Amino acid sequence: MRPHATPAGTLPAPRRRLRAALATTLAAALLATGWPVAPVRAQVKLPALGDAVSEDFDILTERRLGDRIMREVRRDPAYLDDPVLQEYLLSLFDPMVAAARARGEIDGALDQAFAWEAFLVGERPVNAFALPGGYVGVYLGLIALTTSRDELASVLAHEITHVTQRHIARGMVNAQRQTLAAMAGMILGLIAASRATTSDAAQAVVMGSQAAAAQGQLNFSREMEREADRIGLEVLTGAGFSAQGMASLFEKMDGAMRLNDSNQYPYLRTHPLTIERISDARLRIREATGRPAPVASPVPHALMQARARVLMDRTDPALLRLQALGQAALSGTGPETPLARLATLYGGAQASALLRDFDRAGGLLDAADALATKSFAGDAAAMRLLAMLRVSVLAERGGPAAPLAAGLDAALAPLARDRSRPMLLLRAQAALARHRSGDRGAPEALRQATEGLQTWVTEHKRDALAWLMLSQVAEPLGLRLRALRAGAEAAYAGGDVLGAVDRLRVAREIAQQTRSDDYVEVSVIQSRLRELEVERRRLLAEMRGERPEDVQ
């Protein structure tokens, strides 16, 4: 699959609200932190560390701005919470944050103030970006391009460094300074024009001041990218990943944009030339000392790369093409290497499930299981990913109670001790499938799923998908108030404060009308409603241009 190349240094807009949130709220600062994959255009960029950053844009202000942006991002259809891919992304992101913390790049104040959260954007661009407040977004197109976990980790290290070095805050201060310099030049030009017999000199002053300001911004942006590369490489290796991943990713980027980029006009770039970044990475790799990175199984990344390729384009033609590739691998006419065949079978099964061709999905999964057992000695991570996909396929397919329950029991058996987030959600999905089929064991499965999710959301209050699943499994058990509150919390975690307030009001009215004796749930609903009504008033005040902190 040919990756979709986008202009370097820009943040490709997914659709509607995500585009508006990222384009209008952050303006120049967000444009500076995108991962480049093609030639860039001149744009307003980013300043240096120092008192100006702390005074004009402190870490709490940056976090509030990041939260405000994320509220819009989570509401956009392009925002993707795929539990399996998200878990894999965090398995790379969290060690990188820990390494930055150990190196002292993240001090106590920054650690507590920022979110340190990675999320997925379900579209094709080959890109990643940092937002204010410790949020890092990764497009599925980037995961689909990378061929190893080290390559993907190198992008995360780069973006985390943008956050730890506060490049967004520095950039906003620098942009402000450059704007003031440009304005001063324009004023001088106007004064000169009022005293001159010709306007040429005045125009030259105005144009010169604007060019100088733009060039200053570009130069500053390139320096920050170099800093993110340099420190990011150290964070990458400190987290136990191979430094070669950064160099090999730069080479892929160079190949992806070769047709569109002749490496001309380097002084108009916000990022260093890709060939320069490749050379710098190789030089640092040769100079690096210490133990080599542990060798990791390539199978999980290959499967997640295949999953990303499926989810980044869910149109029927794209899914049918991936399904056909899976069928070719099944018949022996597909990829030659076992790893490529396994990934193609997995992707074909995922595509078939989305097409609701469950028979074909099951056949491809059977072949993938056999190949993983034969060629990869039953790689534990691979078998787990295949088993999770099988559970999802069975639950989506449904069917008569007895065969469905037997199939789900067999698929879930190898995962019995797995208490991860994807498995909590899968068990809830399986319990709902049992309920729809009329299985007698459904109430117990729903009860276990409800308890597991309730424990999870107690510690992960911003997990919108977990709250939504809790709402769905609680309803068939007759826990109506809990289901309504969970639905409200799902709306709130997804950025819809107004919707959350409406749902809590409905829950309160139902509790009053039915005179519910679930005093704990009623108390929680009333308490949360008071909290969110205050937040709702603050949001409305903010929309009116008032000071939200004055709202009580």
C-alpha positions as CSV (number, residue, x, y, z in Angstrom):
1,M,0.0,0.0,0.0
2,R,1.4,3.3,-1.0
3,P,1.4,5.7,2.0
4,H,-0.4,9.0,1.5
5,A,2.3,11.8,1.7
6,T,1.4,15.2,3.1
7,P,3.2,18.5,3.3
8,A,5.9,18.4,5.8
9,G,5.6,20.5,8.9
10,T,1.9,20.7,8.5
11,L,-0.7,19.0,10.6
12,P,-3.0,17.2,8.2
13,A,-6.6,17.9,9.1
14,P,-8.7,14.7,9.6
15,R,-12.1,16.3,9.1
16,R,-14.4,19.0,10.3
17,R,-14.0,19.6,14.1
18,L,-10.5,18.2,14.4
19,R,-9.4,20.5,11.6
20,A,-11.1,23.5,13.2
21,A,-9.7,22.7,16.7
22,L,-6.1,22.3,15.5
23,A,-6.1,25.0,12.9
24,T,-7.8,27.8,14.8
25,T,-7.0,27.2,18.4
26,L,-3.3,26.7,18.2
27,A,-2.4,28.3,14.8
28,A,1.3,28.5,14.3
29,A,2.4,26.5,17.3
30,L,0.8,23.3,16.2
31,L,2.1,23.6,12.7
32,A,5.6,23.6,14.2
33,T,5.3,20.2,15.8
34,G,4.1,18.0,13.0
35,W,6.3,15.0,11.9
36,P,7.4,16.0,8.4
37,V,6.9,13.7,5.4
38,A,7.2,16.0,2.4
39,P,8.3,19.6,1.5
40,V,7.2,22.3,3.8
41,R,5.8,25.8,3.2
42,A,6.9,28.9,5.1
43,Q,4.8,29.3,8.2
44,V,4.8,31.1,11.5
45,K,6.9,29.2,14.0
46,L,8.3,28.9,17.4
47,P,11.3,30.9,20.9
48,A,14.0,30.0,23.4
49,L,13.7,28.7,26.9
50,G,13.9,31.3,29.6
51,D,11.9,33.6,31.8
52,A,9.7,34.8,28.9
53,V,8.2,31.3,28.5
54,S,7.4,30.9,32.1
55,E,5.9,34.4,32.4
56,D,3.9,34.5,29.2
57,F,2.9,30.8,28.9
58,D,3.3,28.8,32.0
59,I,2.8,25.0,32.2
60,L,-0.7,25.3,33.7
61,T,-1.8,27.6,30.9
62,E,-0.3,25.2,28.4
63,R,-2.2,22.2,30.0
64,R,-5.5,24.2,30.0
65,L,-5.0,25.0,26.3
66,G,-4.2,21.3,25.6
67,D,-7.3,20.2,27.4
68,R,-9.4,22.6,25.5
69,I,-8.1,21.3,22.2
70,M,-8.5,17.7,23.2
71,R,-12.1,18.4,24.1
72,E,-12.7,19.2,20.4
73,V,-10.4,16.4,19.1
74,R,-12.2,13.7,21.0
75,R,-15.5,14.7,19.5
76,D,-14.2,14.5,15.9
77,P,-15.0,11.4,13.9
78,A,-11.4,11.0,13.0
79,Y,-10.4,10.5,16.7
80,L,-10.0,6.7,17.1
81,D,-10.0,4.6,20.2
82,D,-9.2,1.2,19.0
83,P,-8.3,-0.7,22.2
84,V,-5.8,-3.1,20.6
85,L,-3.9,-0.4,18.6
86,Q,-4.0,2.0,21.6
87,E,-2.5,-0.6,23.9
88,Y,0.3,-1.2,21.4
89,L,0.9,2.6,21.1
90,L,1.1,3.0,24.9
91,S,3.5,0.0,25.1
92,L,6.0,2.3,23.2
93,F,4.9,5.7,24.5
94,D,4.9,4.9,28.3
95,P,8.6,3.6,28.4
96,M,9.6,6.7,26.4
97,V,8.0,9.0,29.0
98,A,9.6,7.0,31.8
99,A,13.0,7.4,30.1
100,A,12.6,11.1,29.7
101,R,11.6,11.3,33.4
102,A,14.7,9.3,34.3
103,R,16.9,11.6,32.2
104,G,15.6,14.7,34.0
105,E,13.8,16.0,30.9
106,I,10.5,15.9,32.8
107,D,10.8,17.6,36.2
108,G,8.3,17.2,39.0
109,A,6.1,20.2,38.1
110,L,6.0,19.2,34.4
111,D,5.2,15.6,35.3
112,Q,2.2,16.5,37.5
113,A,0.9,19.3,35.3
114,F,0.9,17.5,31.9
115,A,-1.3,14.7,30.7
116,W,1.3,12.5,29.0
117,E,-1.3,10.9,26.8
118,A,-0.9,9.4,23.3
119,F,-3.9,9.0,21.0
120,L,-4.8,7.8,17.5
121,V,-6.1,9.6,14.5
122,G,-7.9,7.1,12.2
123,E,-6.7,8.4,8.9
124,R,-4.1,7.9,6.2
125,P,-1.6,10.7,6.5
126,V,2.0,9.7,7.6
127,N,2.2,12.1,10.5
128,A,2.4,12.6,14.2
129,F,2.1,15.7,16.3
130,A,2.4,17.1,19.8
131,L,-0.2,19.3,21.4
132,P,0.1,21.6,24.4
133,G,-0.1,19.9,27.8
134,G,1.6,16.6,27.0
135,Y,-0.8,15.2,24.3
136,V,0.7,13.3,21.3
137,G,-1.3,12.3,18.3
138,V,-0.4,9.5,15.9
139,Y,-2.0,8.9,12.5
140,L,-2.7,5.4,11.4
141,G,-0.8,6.1,8.2
142,L,2.4,6.5,10.2
143,I,1.9,3.1,11.9
144,A,1.2,1.6,8.4
145,L,4.4,3.0,7.1
146,T,6.8,1.9,9.8
147,T,8.2,-1.7,9.6
148,S,9.5,-2.0,13.2
149,R,8.6,-0.9,16.7
150,D,11.9,1.0,16.8
151,E,10.8,3.2,13.9
152,L,7.5,4.1,15.4
153,A,9.1,4.6,18.8
154,S,11.5,7.1,17.3
155,V,8.6,9.3,16.2
156,L,7.2,9.2,19.7
157,A,10.5,10.1,21.2
158,H,10.8,13.1,18.8
159,E,7.3,14.3,19.7
160,I,7.7,13.7,23.5
161,T,10.8,15.9,23.2
162,H,8.8,18.7,21.6
163,V,6.7,18.5,24.8
164,T,9.5,18.2,27.4
165,Q,11.4,21.1,25.8
166,R,8.2,23.1,25.7
167,H,8.7,23.9,22.0
168,I,5.0,25.0,21.7
169,A,5.3,27.6,24.4
170,R,8.7,28.7,23.2
171,G,7.3,29.0,19.7
172,M,4.4,31.1,20.7
173,V,6.6,33.6,22.5
174,N,9.0,33.7,19.6
175,A,6.2,34.2,17.1
176,Q,4.9,37.1,19.2
177,R,8.4,38.7,19.1
178,Q,8.7,38.2,15.4
179,T,5.3,39.8,14.9
180,L,6.3,42.8,16.9
181,A,9.5,43.1,14.8
182,A,7.5,43.0,11.6
183,M,5.0,45.6,12.9
184,A,7.9,47.9,13.8
185,G,9.3,47.5,10.3
186,M,5.9,48.3,8.8
187,I,5.6,51.4,10.9
188,L,9.0,52.6,9.8
189,G,8.0,52.0,6.2
190,L,4.8,54.1,6.7
191,I,6.9,56.9,8.3
192,A,9.3,56.8,5.4
193,A,6.5,56.8,2.9
194,S,5.1,60.0,4.4
195,R,8.4,61.8,3.9
196,A,9.5,60.3,0.6
197,T,8.7,61.4,-3.0
198,T,8.6,57.7,-4.1
199,S,7.1,54.7,-2.4
200,D,9.8,52.3,-3.4
201,A,12.0,52.8,-0.4
202,A,9.0,52.5,2.0
203,Q,7.9,49.3,0.3
204,A,11.5,47.9,0.6
205,V,11.5,48.6,4.3
206,V,8.1,46.9,4.8
207,M,8.9,43.9,2.7
208,G,12.4,43.5,4.3
209,S,11.0,43.6,7.8
210,Q,8.4,40.9,7.0
211,A,11.0,38.7,5.3
212,A,13.3,39.0,8.2
213,A,10.6,38.1,10.7
214,A,9.5,35.1,8.6
215,Q,13.1,33.9,8.2
216,G,13.7,34.2,11.9
217,Q,10.7,32.0,12.6
218,L,11.8,29.4,10.1
219,N,15.3,29.3,11.5
220,F,14.0,28.9,15.0
221,S,11.7,26.0,13.9
222,R,14.6,24.2,12.3
223,E,16.6,24.5,15.4
224,M,13.8,23.0,17.5
225,E,13.5,20.1,15.1
226,R,17.2,19.4,15.4
227,E,16.8,19.6,19.2
228,A,13.9,17.2,19.1
229,D,16.0,14.8,16.9
230,R,19.0,15.0,19.2
231,I,17.3,14.6,22.6
232,G,14.7,12.3,21.1
233,L,17.4,9.9,20.0
234,E,18.8,9.8,23.6
235,V,15.3,9.2,25.0
236,L,14.8,6.5,22.4
237,T,17.8,4.5,23.4
238,G,17.3,5.2,27.1
239,A,13.9,3.5,26.8
240,G,15.5,0.4,25.4
241,F,14.8,0.9,21.7
242,S,17.3,0.8,18.8
243,A,18.7,4.1,17.6
244,Q,18.7,2.6,14.1
245,G,15.0,3.1,14.1
246,M,15.3,6.8,13.8
247,A,17.7,6.7,10.8
248,S,15.7,4.0,9.0
249,L,12.5,6.0,9.4
250,F,14.2,9.1,8.0
251,E,15.2,7.0,5.0
252,K,11.6,5.9,4.5
253,M,10.5,9.6,4.7
254,D,13.1,10.5,2.2
255,G,11.9,7.9,-0.2
256,A,8.2,8.8,0.3
257,M,8.9,12.5,-0.7
258,R,11.6,12.0,-3.3
259,L,9.2,12.6,-6.2
260,N,8.0,15.9,-4.7
261,D,11.2,17.2,-3.2
262,S,14.5,18.1,-4.8
263,N,16.1,19.3,-1.5
264,Q,16.1,22.8,-2.9
265,Y,15.6,26.0,-1.0
266,P,16.6,24.7,2.5
267,Y,16.4,28.2,3.9
268,L,12.6,28.1,3.4
269,R,12.1,25.0,5.5
270,T,10.8,24.7,9.0
271,H,12.5,21.3,9.4
272,P,16.1,20.3,8.5
273,L,16.6,18.5,5.2
274,T,15.7,14.8,5.5
275,I,19.2,13.9,4.2
276,E,20.7,16.0,6.9
277,R,18.6,14.3,9.5
278,I,19.6,10.9,8.2
279,S,23.3,11.8,8.4
280,D,23.0,13.3,11.9
281,A,21.1,10.2,13.1
282,R,23.8,7.8,11.7
283,L,26.6,9.9,13.2
284,R,25.0,9.8,16.6
285,I,24.4,6.1,16.3
286,R,28.1,5.6,15.6
287,E,29.1,7.7,18.6
288,A,26.6,6.2,21.0
289,T,27.9,4.0,23.7
290,G,26.2,1.5,26.1
291,R,24.4,-1.8,25.7
292,P,22.6,-2.6,22.4
293,A,18.9,-2.6,22.5
294,P,17.3,-6.0,23.3
295,V,16.0,-7.8,20.2
296,A,12.2,-7.8,20.2
297,S,9.8,-10.0,18.3
298,P,8.8,-8.4,15.0
299,V,5.4,-10.1,15.0
300,P,3.4,-7.7,17.2
301,H,4.4,-4.7,15.1
302,A,3.7,-6.5,11.8
303,L,0.2,-7.3,13.0
304,M,-0.5,-3.8,14.3
305,Q,0.8,-2.4,11.0
306,A,-1.7,-4.6,9.2
307,R,-4.5,-3.5,11.6
308,A,-3.7,0.1,11.0
309,R,-3.9,-0.4,7.2
310,V,-7.4,-1.8,7.7
311,L,-8.7,0.8,10.0
312,M,-7.3,3.9,8.2
313,D,-9.6,3.3,5.2
314,R,-12.8,1.5,5.9
315,T,-14.4,2.0,2.5
316,D,-15.7,-1.2,0.9
317,P,-13.2,-1.1,-2.0
318,A,-10.2,-0.8,0.4
319,L,-11.6,-3.6,2.6
320,L,-12.3,-5.9,-0.3
321,R,-8.7,-5.4,-1.6
322,L,-7.2,-6.3,1.8
323,Q,-9.6,-9.3,2.1
324,A,-8.4,-10.4,-1.4
325,L,-4.8,-10.1,-0.3
326,G,-5.6,-12.3,2.7
327,Q,-7.2,-14.9,0.4
328,A,-4.1,-14.8,-1.7
329,A,-1.9,-15.5,1.3
330,L,-4.3,-18.3,2.3
331,S,-3.9,-19.9,-1.1
332,G,-0.1,-19.6,-1.1
333,T,0.2,-17.0,-3.8
334,G,0.7,-14.1,-1.4
335,P,3.8,-12.8,0.4
336,E,6.8,-15.0,0.5
337,T,8.0,-14.5,4.0
338,P,6.1,-16.1,7.0
339,L,5.9,-12.7,8.8
340,A,4.4,-10.9,5.8
341,R,2.0,-13.8,5.2
342,L,0.9,-13.7,8.9
343,A,0.3,-10.0,8.8
344,T,-1.6,-10.3,5.5
345,L,-3.8,-13.0,6.9
346,Y,-4.5,-10.9,10.1
347,G,-5.4,-7.9,8.0
348,G,-7.6,-9.9,5.7
349,A,-9.5,-11.3,8.7
350,Q,-9.9,-7.9,10.2
351,A,-11.2,-6.5,6.8
352,S,-13.5,-9.5,6.4
353,A,-15.0,-8.8,9.9
354,L,-15.7,-5.2,9.0
355,L,-17.4,-6.4,5.8
356,R,-19.4,-8.8,8.0
357,D,-18.0,-11.7,6.0
358,F,-17.6,-13.8,9.2
359,D,-17.0,-17.1,7.5
360,R,-14.1,-15.8,5.6
361,A,-12.7,-14.0,8.6
362,G,-12.8,-17.3,10.6
363,G,-11.0,-19.2,7.8
364,L,-8.2,-16.5,7.6
365,L,-7.8,-16.6,11.4
366,D,-7.5,-20.4,11.4
367,A,-4.7,-20.1,8.8
368,A,-3.0,-17.4,10.8
369,D,-3.1,-19.5,14.0
370,A,-1.5,-22.4,12.1
371,L,1.2,-20.2,10.6
372,A,2.0,-18.5,13.9
373,T,2.3,-21.9,15.6
374,K,4.5,-23.4,12.9
375,S,6.8,-20.5,11.9
376,F,6.9,-18.4,15.2
377,A,6.7,-21.2,17.8
378,G,3.4,-19.9,19.0
379,D,4.7,-16.4,19.7
380,A,2.7,-15.4,22.8
381,A,2.0,-11.8,21.7
382,A,0.9,-13.0,18.2
383,M,-1.4,-15.7,19.6
384,R,-3.0,-13.2,22.0
385,L,-3.7,-10.8,19.2
386,L,-5.2,-13.5,17.0
387,A,-7.3,-14.8,19.9
388,M,-8.7,-11.3,20.7
389,L,-9.6,-10.8,17.0
390,R,-11.4,-14.1,17.1
391,V,-13.4,-13.1,20.2
392,S,-14.5,-9.9,18.4
393,V,-15.5,-11.8,15.3
394,L,-17.6,-14.3,17.2
395,A,-19.3,-11.6,19.2
396,E,-20.1,-9.5,16.2
397,R,-21.4,-12.5,14.3
398,G,-23.7,-13.6,17.1
399,G,-26.0,-16.6,16.4
400,P,-27.9,-19.3,18.3
401,A,-27.1,-19.3,22.0
402,A,-25.5,-22.7,22.4
403,P,-23.0,-22.6,19.6
404,L,-22.2,-18.9,20.3
405,A,-21.5,-19.6,24.0
406,A,-19.3,-22.6,23.1
407,G,-17.3,-20.6,20.6
408,L,-16.8,-17.7,23.0
409,D,-15.8,-19.9,25.8
410,A,-13.2,-21.6,23.6
411,A,-11.9,-18.3,22.3
412,L,-11.7,-16.7,25.7
413,A,-10.1,-19.6,27.5
414,P,-6.5,-18.7,26.5
415,L,-7.2,-15.1,27.7
416,A,-8.6,-16.0,31.1
417,R,-5.9,-14.3,33.1
418,D,-5.7,-11.3,30.9
419,R,-6.9,-8.2,32.8
420,S,-5.9,-5.6,30.2
421,R,-8.1,-2.9,28.9
422,P,-8.7,-4.5,25.5
423,M,-9.8,-7.7,27.3
424,L,-12.2,-5.9,29.7
425,L,-13.9,-4.4,26.7
426,L,-13.9,-7.7,24.7
427,R,-15.5,-9.5,27.6
428,A,-18.2,-6.9,27.8
429,Q,-18.7,-7.3,24.0
430,A,-18.9,-11.0,24.4
431,A,-21.4,-10.7,27.3
432,L,-23.7,-8.5,25.3
433,A,-23.6,-11.0,22.4
434,R,-24.6,-13.8,24.9
435,H,-27.4,-11.6,26.1
436,R,-28.7,-10.9,22.6
437,S,-28.6,-14.7,21.8
438,G,-30.7,-15.5,24.9
439,D,-27.9,-17.6,26.5
440,R,-28.7,-18.6,30.1
441,G,-25.2,-17.7,31.1
442,A,-25.6,-14.1,29.9
443,P,-26.5,-12.6,33.3
444,E,-23.4,-13.9,35.0
445,A,-21.2,-12.7,32.1
446,L,-22.8,-9.3,32.2
447,R,-22.3,-9.1,36.0
448,Q,-18.6,-9.9,35.7
449,A,-18.2,-7.4,32.9
450,T,-20.0,-4.7,34.9
451,E,-17.8,-5.3,37.9
452,G,-14.6,-5.3,35.9
453,L,-15.5,-2.1,34.0
454,Q,-16.6,-0.4,37.2
455,T,-13.3,-1.1,38.8
456,W,-11.5,0.1,35.7
457,V,-13.3,3.5,35.3
458,T,-12.8,4.2,39.0
459,E,-9.1,4.5,38.2
460,H,-9.4,5.7,34.6
461,K,-12.1,8.3,34.7
462,R,-11.5,9.8,31.3
463,D,-11.9,6.5,29.4
464,A,-15.0,7.2,27.3
465,L,-15.1,3.8,25.6
466,A,-15.0,2.0,29.0
467,W,-17.8,4.2,30.4
468,L,-19.9,3.5,27.3
469,M,-19.5,-0.3,27.6
470,L,-20.3,-0.1,31.2
471,S,-23.5,1.7,30.3
472,Q,-24.4,-1.0,27.8
473,V,-23.7,-4.0,30.1
474,A,-25.4,-2.4,33.2
475,E,-28.7,-1.8,31.4
476,P,-29.7,-5.4,30.8
477,L,-29.0,-6.1,34.5
478,G,-31.6,-3.6,35.5
479,L,-29.1,-1.1,36.8
480,R,-30.7,1.8,35.0
481,L,-29.3,4.6,37.1
482,R,-25.8,3.3,36.8
483,A,-26.3,2.9,33.0
484,L,-27.4,6.5,32.7
485,R,-24.6,7.8,34.8
486,A,-22.1,5.8,32.8
487,G,-23.5,7.2,29.6
488,A,-23.1,10.7,31.0
489,E,-19.5,10.0,32.0
490,A,-18.9,8.6,28.5
491,A,-20.2,11.9,27.0
492,Y,-18.1,14.0,29.3
493,A,-14.9,12.0,28.7
494,G,-15.6,12.3,25.0
495,G,-15.7,16.1,25.3
496,D,-19.5,16.6,25.3
497,V,-20.0,18.5,28.6
498,L,-23.5,19.7,27.6
499,G,-24.6,16.2,26.6
500,A,-23.3,14.8,30.0
501,V,-25.3,17.4,31.9
502,D,-28.4,16.5,30.0
503,R,-28.0,12.8,30.7
504,L,-27.4,13.4,34.4
505,R,-30.5,15.5,34.6
506,V,-32.5,12.7,33.1
507,A,-31.0,10.3,35.6
508,R,-31.9,12.6,38.5
509,E,-35.5,12.9,37.3
510,I,-35.9,9.2,36.9
511,A,-34.5,8.7,40.4
512,Q,-37.0,11.2,41.8
513,Q,-40.0,9.7,39.9
514,T,-39.2,6.0,40.8
515,R,-38.0,6.9,44.3
516,S,-35.0,4.8,43.8
517,D,-33.5,3.1,46.9
518,D,-30.0,3.1,45.3
519,Y,-28.9,5.9,47.6
520,V,-25.2,5.7,46.6
521,E,-25.9,6.0,42.9
522,V,-28.4,8.8,43.5
523,S,-25.9,10.7,45.6
524,V,-23.1,10.3,43.0
525,I,-25.5,11.5,40.2
526,Q,-26.4,14.6,42.2
527,S,-22.8,15.4,43.0
528,R,-21.6,15.0,39.5
529,L,-24.4,17.0,38.1
530,R,-23.5,20.0,40.4
531,E,-19.8,19.7,39.2
532,L,-20.6,19.5,35.5
533,E,-23.2,22.3,35.7
534,V,-20.4,24.6,37.0
535,E,-18.1,23.4,34.1
536,R,-21.0,23.9,31.7
537,R,-21.4,27.6,32.8
538,R,-17.7,28.1,32.5
539,L,-17.7,26.8,28.9
540,L,-20.6,29.0,28.0
541,A,-18.8,32.0,29.5
542,E,-15.7,31.1,27.6
543,M,-17.7,31.0,24.4
544,R,-19.1,34.4,25.1
545,G,-15.6,35.8,25.7
546,E,-15.9,36.1,29.4
547,R,-13.5,35.0,32.1
548,P,-14.4,31.4,32.9
549,E,-12.5,31.4,36.2
550,D,-15.0,34.0,37.5
551,V,-17.9,31.6,37.1
552,Q,-19.1,29.8,40.3
